[in-house]
Amino acid sequence: MQAAPVRATAIPSFTDALRAVESLLMSGGQRTARRNAWTSVQEDRRRAKDRVEAQRVLEAVSTRP
C-alpha cells in the first residue's frame, strides 16, 4: 500500500500579497515608482546606520590617549 503523494503549496508571504494587490490597483509606472521610492528609503536607512557606526568609531579613536 502506497501513501498518496503530498503536494506542498507555498503560502504567499505578506510582501507577495501586497504586491498582488498593488498590481491590481496601480499601473506599471506607479508600481515601479513606488518600488524605487521604497528602495531609496531602505538605502537611506542603511547609509544613516553606517554613518552612526562610523561616528562611534571616530569618537572611540579620538578619545584614546
Secondary structure as the mmCIF struct_conf table of DSSP 4:
data_model
#
loop_
_struct_conf.conf_type_id
_struct_conf.id
_struct_conf.beg_label_comp_id
_struct_conf.beg_label_asym_id
_struct_conf.beg_label_seq_id
_struct_conf.end_label_comp_id
_struct_conf.end_label_asym_id
_struct_conf.end_label_seq_id
HELX_LH_PP_P HELX_LH_PP_P1 GLN A 2 VAL A 6
HELX_LH_PP_P HELX_LH_PP_P2 ALA A 10 SER A 13
HELX_RH_AL_P HELX_RH_AL_P1 PHE A 14 LEU A 25
BEND BEND1 MET A 26 MET A 26
HELX_RH_AL_P HELX_RH_AL_P2 GLY A 28 SER A 62
TURN_TY1_P TURN_TY1_P1 THR A 63 THR A 63
#
